[in-house]
Structure formats: C-alpha cells, structure tokens
Amino acid sequence: KQVDSLLNRSTEFDARFWEELEEILIMADVGMQATSKLIDRMQSRVRENKAQTGEEFKVLFEEELAGLFPAPPRRIKPEPPEVWLMVGVNGVGKTTTIAKLAHRAQMQGRRVLVAAGDTFRAAAIEQLEIWSKRVGAGFYAKKAHSDPAAVAWEALDLAIRDEYDLLIVDTAGRLHTKRDLMDELVKIRRVLDKKHQGAPHRTMLVLDATTGQNAISQTKLFQEGVQVDELILTKLDGTAKGGVVLSIASEYKLPITYIGLGEKMEDLRPFSAQDFAKALLS
C-alpha cells in the first residue's frame, strides 16, 4: 500500500522517490543489505526499460522481488521412507506446521509417521501426539528427556518396518543452550543417515514471520549449525510485515517451500514468489 501511494504521488523517479522507497522497505523489515541491493537493481532496470509510469515501475518491481527467491531444487524421490527433519526455535509454530505437513502428505495418499524428537519438554511430546492423532498420522515417542537421536533412530526403524512413506522428525528449539542444541541436531542427522542413507532428505527450518530481524538471526544460526534445505514461514496472516522474507531470500539463497496463513490445516500453502511479490505491493 505504501509503495502504491508513493507511486501515485510521484511524478518522476528522482532522488527523493528512491529515498522514500528505501525508507518504506526498511520499515517493512526488508533489512539494510537487501534494501540497498533492491534499490540498485531497480534503478538500473528503470533506466534500461525507460520506465516512466507507476504501472511500469510496479511490473518491474514485482519481477525483481519474485526473482529474489530461489526456486526449490528438483528432487529425486528417495527410497521410502522419505525423512524430513524439522528445526526451529520454540514458539514459531513448529508443532502445528508438522501437523499440517502430515495432513497434506496424507491427502496425497502417503502414510505418515511423526516422531517426537523434542524430548526436552514433556508438553511438546503430548502436544505433538494430540496433533498427530487429529490428522490421522502414526506417532512415535519415548519418555521426556530421552536421547532425541535414539527417538529418531527408533522411529526410522519403525517407519521402515511398517512401510511408512514419510517420517517427520520434530526437534527441540531451546536457544539458551545453542551449542548443545546444534550438537544434538548434528547427531540426529548422523544416526538417520547411518540407518537410511541420504536421510534426512529434507531439513526444514520453521520461522515466525512476525519476528522480523530475529528470523534472520535464526536462519544464520541454523544454517551454520545444520545444513538447512528450505524454509517454512508461519504467521503470515496479515500481521507480519513480510519484508523479512525478502531479506532472508536475498541473503541466504534458501528456497521457501510453504507459508502458514492461519490456524486451519489447509492454511499451509505452497509458496509462490509471484503471488508474494504481488501481495507485498498491493
């Protein structure tokens, strides 16, 4: 909306216009680095395309925004079970995201097993069990404070034995013990790969879009600690500024595969760069 009103009251793309656009982007949580990259690119594109109207600018800007997002890589279907490792700090909506992913996979005819790898909190295990049952997925857990790597190993053993198509492994998200958490995640990855070569096939980082710059520091932390393949953004239901998504995309070159737009099971949607760019400008 702000970009729209800036375009409506601007008669030319002069220094003042670019300054105001920069301010709008920074206020929308896009971050300094991504903002200056965007402004540079747009100044070049406006010159090259001899854009003169607000509409022409919008078309170019939408293309530029959409182009910031890397496309998800083409995946070769692994030997079942496929294994997804879910990472992210507490409070980002990881549990409900797992339930929504399990629901989606089951709707596609896949048998899903969910493993409670966040053994640090008994409440996390209970919550995940409730959600798994609600969506009709299988569930595997051990008692609180068990070794999370043992949970992952045994759940994978069960998934292989009972011929599940997909295993989704939850993990802890307590950030006050960063080093311990990263070591734990590395160990989980190692045991999964040892039991089923190539697992986990996808490591998904769940981020809360409303946390702005915090989401960026979390991406950095998890990307350094464990290899993240893709991002899922939750709470993008209107309250979030959304600009942080651009910042992460341009800095970390990680594909965003899903976005959470609300509480319902169907509210986890595949991410579309074009739709996102349009929404950001409308």
N, C-alpha and C positions, 0 to 999 in steps of 0.2 A: 504493500500500500504506500509506503514511504517513497519507494522508487518511482511508483506511478505519479505521486503528487509532485515529486521533483521534476519528472519529465514534463508534466503538464504546465509547470510554471517556468520551465527553462526554454529560452528561445535559441540558445546555441550551447555547444559542448565546450564551454570555456573553463578557465582555471577554477572559477567559483563552483561550477557544476561538478567538476571532479572532486573538489574538496568536500562538497556536501555528500556526494555518493560515498566517499571514503568514510565519512562520519556515520552514515546510515549502516554501512557494512560492519563497522567496528561495534556499533551499538547493538547490532543483531548477532553479536558473538562470533563473527567470522574470524576474528583474530588479526593481528597486525600483518603477519607474514603472508597469509592467504589474501588479505585485502590488497596489499601493495602489488602482489602478483596479478590479481584480477584487474586492478586499475591499469597497470602497464599493458596487459593483454588487450583490454577494451579500448584503450587509447589507440593502439596500433590498428585494431580492427575497424574502429570508426574511421580512421584515416584511409585505410586500404579500401574500405567499402563505400567511402564518401557518404556515410550515413548522415542524414540531416533531420529526420523526424524522430519523435519519441517512439513511434511504432517500429521504425527501422532499428533503432537502438535496442528495443526490447527483444526483437528477434535475435540479434547478435548476442545480447547478454544471456538469453536463455540457452543458446548454443554453447556459449562459453562456460556457463555454470554446469550444464549437463556433461560437458567434456572433461570436467574436473574429476568425475567419478570413474574409477577403473571398472571395466566390465568383469563380472565373475569369470574365473577361468573355466574352460570346458573340462568336465570331469569324466574320467573313465569309471564306469560303475565297478566298485571293488567286489571281490568275492564276499558274499554275505557271511556274517552280519556287517553292515556298514556301521562305523563307530563315530559318533560326534562327541567332542569334549566341549562342555560349556564353561566358560570362565567369565569372571566379572566380580566387582565388589558387592558387598551386601547392600540390599536396598534398591538395586537397579531394575528389579522385576525379572530376575533370572528364573525363579521357580515358575511363574505364570508363563514365561516365554517357552520354557521346556514343555509345559502342558500344551501350549498352542502348537508347537512344532510336532509334538507327538500326535495331536489331533489331526493336523494337516497330513502327516505321513499315513495315518490310519485311513483317512478319507481317500488316499491314493491306493489303498489296498495293502499296505505294508504292516507287518506285525512288529510292534514296538515294545522294547523293554527299557525302563527308566531306572538308572542306578543312583542311589543317594550317596554321592561322594563327599557331601558337606557333612562330615561326621562330627564336626566341632560343636554343632548346635542340635540338640535333640528336637527342638521345634522345627528346624529345617527339614529333618527327616520326616516328621509327621506331616508337615505341610505338603511335601512332595508326594507322599503316599496318597493323601486326600485327592490332590490334583490328578495323579496318575490313574487312580480308580475312577475318578469322574470322567476322564476321557477314554477309559477302557484299555489303558496300556498296562503291560506287565510291570511289576515293581520289584526291585531288589535292594535290600538294606541290611546292615549289621547294626549292632547297638552303638549308641553315641560314644564318641572318642575312639572308635576302631580306626585302624590304619586305612586311610582313603584309597591307597594303592591296592590294598587287599580287597576292598569293595569292588574296585574297577576290575581286578583280575577275576574274581569270582563271578561277577555279573557277566563278564565276557564269556566265561566258561559256560554259564547257564544259557546265554544267548546262542552260543554255538550248538550246545547240546539240544536245546529246544527249537532250534531252527528259526530264530527271530530274524527279521530282515534288517532291523535297525536297533542299535543300542545308543541311548543318550545318557551321558555321564555328567551328573552335576558335580560341582566342586565348591570348596569354601571360598569366601570372599572377604576374610578379615584382613584389613590392610595394616593394622598396627604391628603385625609381625610379617612384614613384607618378605624378608629373606626366607623365613620358614615356608610361607605360602608358595613362593616360586619354586623352592626345592621340592615341595610336595607335588606341585603340578608337573615338574620335570620327571619325577619318579612315576607318577601316574602314566604319563606318556610312554615312558620306557617299558613299564610292565605290559601296557596294552600292545605295544609294537612287538614285544617278545612273544606274546601269546598269539597274535594275529598280525602278521607282517603288514606294515603300512598304516596300522591303526595308531592314533585316531585319524580317520580320513579327513575330518574337518574339525578345526578348532575355532569355535565361535566366541567372540568377545561381545558380551551384552553391555550396552551403555545406556544411561538415562540421559536423554537429550536435553532435559531441563537443567542439568548441572553445568552447562556451559563449559568454561575452561577446565573444570575438573575432569570432564570426559576426555579432554586431550591428554592430561597428565596420566590418566588411567590407561589410555591407549599406549602411551610411551612405555609405561611400567610393564604391562603385559606383553607388549611386543618385544621388549628386551628380555623378559623372563622366560616366556614360552613363545613358540612361533605361532602367531595368530594368523588364520587364513582369511577370516571375514568378520564383518561387524553386524550386529543387530541393534537397532536403535529403538528404545522404548519411550513411551510417554510423549510421542509426537502428535498429541491430540489437540493442538491449538495453543496450549500454554507455552510450549517451547518456542524459542526464537528460531531454532533450526539452523542458524548460521554456523553453529559449531560443527555441523555435519560437513560443511564445505571445508572448514579448517582442517578437519581430520583427513578428509579425502585428499586434499592437495598435499598435505604433509606426509602422510603415511602410505599413500597409494594402496589402501586396503579396500576391497570391494564391500559395499553394504548390500547384504542379501535380503534382509527383511526389516520392516519398520512396524512398530506397535502403535496403533492408533486408538486403542481403547481397551476395555476390560473383556469384551466378548471373545470367544475362541476364534471367530472369523476376523478379528481386528488385527491379526498379524498378517501383513500383506507383503508380497514380493516388492522390493524397492525398484522404482523406475526413476532414473536420473532425469528424464524429460519431464515427468509429472512433478517431480520435486522442484525442478527449476521454475516451472510454471507457477506452482503454488507459492514459491518464495517471492515471486514478482507480482502476485495478484492481490 
